[in-house]
């Protein structure tokens, strides 16, 4: 039961609000990598696109918060 209690503590609205750029960055990463689904390039392109889109989202978030 320790696993489920730990999972409940981790998946709260507070943690989702704190990590929203990660969840949003998944969408463009998947859309860009979709044509390569089923090949070895899918994971590579997905990772690169995820990192770039997360960086852009965090940069925009930082610009807006200034």
Order of alpha helices (4+ residues) and beta strands (2+ residues): alpha-alpha-alpha-alpha
